[in-house]
Amino acid sequence: MASSLSQTVLFSVLVLLSLHQVCAKKAHLHFYFHEILSGPDATVMTVVKAPNTDSFTFGAIAVIDDMLREGQDENSTLIGRAQGLVGAVGMDGSLETMLNFVFTEGKYNSSTLAIYGRLVQGEPVERPVIGGTGMFRMARGYSIAKPVLTSATKLVYEFDVYIWYKEMKET
């Protein structure tokens, strides 16, 4: 019994040490997520409607291709896109989000972050970063999003993303 416990503790220590080596760098990203809900430039589209209703309720699924911008203003610099799926999964109106943040400008150009988790619209939300590509290979961390604008036609969330990653260099 004691041998098994010591082996488990040793294994846990080795895993933590290897994670520390893999996740040697950290970054804090700050940007704004802009979503256009309707009109010819809409960045969200319902692809599966909930039964017996036209509203986005339990059972509905949408795809998004939203803008990531440096600022809250719709004319601020575009730094990437948020692309993914949103499902209405809770009877309480909560959503499940599966997003890729695709960076197209600046230091993180051609890198992505994968974000997954629950969202209750209109509330601050914390979701895990579960991976990444490019500069962010093997990324882990979390994101905090706060609504700064909600209207009938637009949503804007302020994002703070905290990640740990190992910068990969091509050989």
C-alpha positions, 0 to 999 in steps of 0.5 A: 500500500505504501509503495503504491502511494509513493509511486503515485506521489513520484509520478505526480511530481514528475508530471508537474515537473514536465508540465513546467518545462513544457509551459515555459513561457506565459502571455497575457492577451487583451482584445475585444470580441465583436459579433454582428447578430443580424444583417448582411454582415452578420458574423453568426448563423444558426445552422440548427434551429430548436424544435418548435421555435424560431428563437435560439433556445435549447437545442439550437446550434450556430456557427460564428466567424467574429472579429477580434479587435484591439479596441472596443470601437468597431473601427479599431485594428482587426487582429484576428477572428473567433471561429467556432460553434455555439450550442444552446445546451442549458434549459436556463439559456446557457450556451456551450462554446467551442472557439478558435481564436485565429490571429492574423496580425502582429506578433501572434500572426498565424497562431491560434488558441482553442477555447472551450466552455460555458457561457451565460450571455450578459455575464462575465465568463471564465473558460479554459484555453485547451490548446493552440497552434503556431507560437501557442502550441501546447497552450494551457490557460484561461480566458475571462470575457466581460460584456461591454456592449449588448444590443439587438444587432451587436455584441462586444466582449472584452477578453483577457487571456492568460496562457502558458506555452512552450514557444516552438522553433522550426528546425 
